[in-house]
Amino acid sequence: MRFALYDNTLRIEVADACDALPKPRPAGADDEDGRGLTLMIALSDRWGTCPRAHGIGKTVWAELKLPTDGQPPAP
């Protein structure tokens, strides 16, 4: 996991060795997985994927704009 802060934007990256790209999907009430990407999409301003260095797997990233005036962002 990697965190980066630039221009009032927090970028969070998670990498793995799997080449399959994430796809949002509905999760049932009893499902033990399948909610992470849906939550990330709902909470972030932007998100996406990019290949990892050396061609092994991918990195999934999300960006959140941070307030510049000390106030929480408007909904």
Wavefront OBJ file of the C-alpha trace (Angstrom):
o trace
v 0.000 0.000 0.000
v 1.252 3.473 -0.818
v 0.008 6.927 0.150
v 0.997 10.156 -1.608
v -0.055 13.747 -0.961
v 0.157 16.388 -3.683
v -1.783 19.543 -4.578
v -4.356 18.944 -1.801
v -5.020 15.448 -3.135
v -4.461 12.221 -1.222
v -3.668 9.275 -3.511
v -3.907 5.731 -2.163
v -2.481 2.824 -4.157
v -2.736 -0.914 -3.628
v -0.849 -3.348 -5.861
v -1.094 -7.077 -6.460
v 0.322 -9.649 -8.872
v -3.043 -10.485 -10.484
v -3.634 -9.189 -14.027
v -7.445 -9.230 -13.703
v -8.889 -5.716 -13.520
v -11.368 -4.902 -10.755
v -15.043 -4.593 -11.663
v -17.755 -3.257 -9.381
v -20.371 -5.859 -8.576
v -23.337 -6.093 -6.274
v -22.680 -7.902 -3.007
v -25.392 -9.869 -1.292
v -26.158 -9.470 2.408
v -24.327 -12.732 3.231
v -21.344 -12.221 0.897
v -17.973 -12.003 2.653
v -16.381 -9.925 -0.093
v -17.282 -7.696 -3.020
v -17.794 -4.364 -1.274
v -14.323 -2.785 -1.339
v -14.417 -1.388 -4.861
v -17.972 -0.112 -4.428
v -16.916 1.748 -1.275
v -13.808 3.130 -2.951
v -15.845 4.459 -5.889
v -18.386 6.062 -3.546
v -15.776 7.761 -1.345
v -13.145 8.849 -3.867
v -13.076 11.689 -6.364
v -11.232 9.572 -8.957
v -9.986 6.021 -9.185
v -8.395 3.741 -11.724
v -5.823 1.080 -12.448
v -2.383 0.971 -14.020
v 0.082 -1.827 -14.768
v 2.763 -2.574 -12.195
v 6.402 -2.151 -13.056
v 7.944 -5.124 -14.875
v 4.543 -6.223 -16.201
v 3.452 -8.266 -13.183
v -0.046 -7.431 -11.978
v -1.688 -4.064 -11.464
v -2.043 -1.121 -9.123
v -5.497 0.112 -8.139
v -5.541 3.746 -7.023
v -8.018 6.236 -5.601
v -7.720 9.994 -5.120
v -9.472 12.149 -2.538
v -9.475 15.947 -2.749
v -8.588 17.514 0.593
v -10.070 20.807 1.757
v -7.764 23.805 1.475
v -9.582 26.038 3.966
v -9.891 23.670 6.930
v -13.556 22.998 6.154
v -14.944 19.636 5.058
v -15.776 19.410 1.344
v -19.363 20.150 0.345
v -21.446 17.054 -0.502
l 1 2 3 4 5 6 7 8 9 10 11 12 13 14 15 16 17 18 19 20 21 22 23 24 25 26 27 28 29 30 31 32 33 34 35 36 37 38 39 40 41 42 43 44 45 46 47 48 49 50 51 52 53 54 55 56 57 58 59 60 61 62 63 64 65 66 67 68 69 70 71 72 73 74 75
